[in-house]
Amino acid sequence: MSPFDEFLNRLPPDVQSSVRAIWESLGPDEQNRFLNLLSAFPSDANLMRMLVKLSTNQVRQAFGHKHRVAIVGPANVGKSTLYNQLVFNKPDHAAVGPLPGTTRDNQQADAGLFTVIDTPGADAVGEVGEREKGLAFSAAEGADFLVLVFDAIQGVKKTELDLFHELSVLKKPFVVVMNKVDLIAHKDVEGVVAHAATTLGLKSNQVIPVVAKDGKNLSRILMAVASTEPEMVAALGQALPQYRWQLAWGSIVSAASASAVIALAPLPVMDFIPLVITQSVMVLGIARIYNYQITPQRAQELVATFGLGFLGRTLFQELSKLGGVPGWLLSAAIASSTTIVMGYAAAHWFEKGEKLSSDALKKLTRAMTTYLLESLKGMGTRKPGGKSLQQHIQESLEESPLAESSSSLDDEAKK
C-alpha cells in the first residue's frame, strides 16, 4: 500500500472520495510535495500550531475567504476544550467547565488555516435543548468540514448514533474523534475506539483518539481538515521548510548556550567530551525534525566528520594572539559558534544531502564568532556565572535574524 493510500485509509469514507479526487487532480510534483508533507507532519500540538501559524499568510493569499470548520457533538464531550486548542488568540477562547451546557451559543474564531466554530451540545432535550441543537445544526450546515466529537468514557450509544446519522445527512466532509482517552486505562483505549468505529460503521483507524486538554493527536485532526482542500495542503507545504528551520534553530540555540557554559570550565577549548555530547544530541534532534533516520552513534560520527572541534581550536589560537579579548569570552564565543555551525551544517545535510565545504565551515564559524564576541562584550571582562552567560547567549541568538530564516548563513556559505 502506498503512503498516500495508507493516509487515505485513515479518513472516513465520505472524506476519502473528495481527497482522492483532489489527489488525482494534482501533478506529479504536487503529489510528491503532498507525500513529503504527510511524512513530516508534526505530532506534537505545539509544533503543529507553529506550522499552522506559518501557513496563515499563504492561506490568506490562496483563499478569498477562509473555510469554516464546525465542532459538533453531544454536550460535555470536550468540544470547547478542543476549540480552544485550535484558536489562535486567547481572548477568543471559549468558557469551559465540568457541567453540561457551559456553551449556550455558537462561537467562532480564527484557527489559522480556517475559521473554527464551537457549538452547544446537539443532543439536549426540552425547549432550551432544542434551541441549542438548532444552533449546532445551523453551524454544521454552513460549515465546510465537521469535527464530530464523542466521549470515550460514555462511548457511542443510541443517542450518539442517532446524532451521527442526522449529521451524515448533511453530506459534509468530517472526521470523528473520541475525546478523554486519558481517562481510560491504556490497555482499553484500542478496544474503546474499535467499538465506537464498529457502531458508526467506520474502521478503527478512521476514529481519532484524542485528549483535547493537552492537544494529543491534534495534528491528525488538522491534517484531515487540510487534506480536503489543495490550497491548505499547498500552504502547509510552503510553510514546512521554514517550520523545520525554526524548530532546528530552537534546538541550536539551546545547544549553543549550553556549549558556552561548558567552555567556561578550566579545560583546553573544544577538547572535552561534554561539548561533543551536546552537539551530538543537537544533531540527533535536528535529524528528527527533518525526518532523517539516524542513530546516536551516527550523530557523533557526523560531529567528528565536520571537524569543527579542530577548527575551533585553530580559531582560538589565532584570535588569542590578537589580545584584548578575555580567554573565557573567546572560549564561550567559539564553543557557541561552532555548535551553531554544526547545527546549520546538519540541517543542510539532512535537507539537501550536501556536505558543506571546509571553506564554507570556516567562513561561517568566523562570522558567528564575530557576532557572538560583539554580543558578549556587553557582559564586561569578568567571567560571568554559567546561568547569566547561558541566558545572554539565548537572548542574543533568539533576537538574531536566524530565528526566522537561515538565509544569512546560506548567503555566507556561498561566498
BELNOR-V253499 format. One record per helix or strand of 2 or more residues. SS is the DSSP state (A for helix, B for strand). FROM is the first residue (numbers start at 0). TO is the last residue. Records with the same first field share a line. If there is no record, write none. Layout:
SS->FROM-TO + FROM-TO
This chain:
A->2-7 + 12-24 + 27-39 + 44-61 + 78-85 + 89-91 + 125-141 + 157-167 + 180-182 + 185-199 + 203-205 + 217-225 + 229-261 + 272-288 + 295-305 + 307-319 + 326-351 + 357-378 + 385-397 + 400-402 + 406-413
B->66-72 + 106-109 + 113-117 + 144-150 + 172-178 + 206-208
